[in-house]
Amino acid sequence: MQLTEGDEPAAGPRELAADPEAWPNCQLTEPGATAVQDVARGLVGAMAEQGLSLRRVADVSGVNRQPSPT
């Protein structure tokens, strides 16, 4: 994956897919993106086994990707 100035990737792994809406079950060729895809598939599987939603995982993990008010 090409990096821009600093440590931020030019595109996220999901955006490297021909069909980003199929994430994480899509075809990728970028090795870094496929590694992230494997982690995402594992997370989706674990969430399904435990009956957890994305919202619930965010709540219990304390991770919130919403922008903070300034």
Buried (B, 14 or more C-beta within 10 A) or exposed (E): EEEEEEEEBEEBBBEBBEEEEEBBEBEBEBEEBEEBBEEBEEBBEEBEEEEBEEEEBBEEEEEEEEEEEE
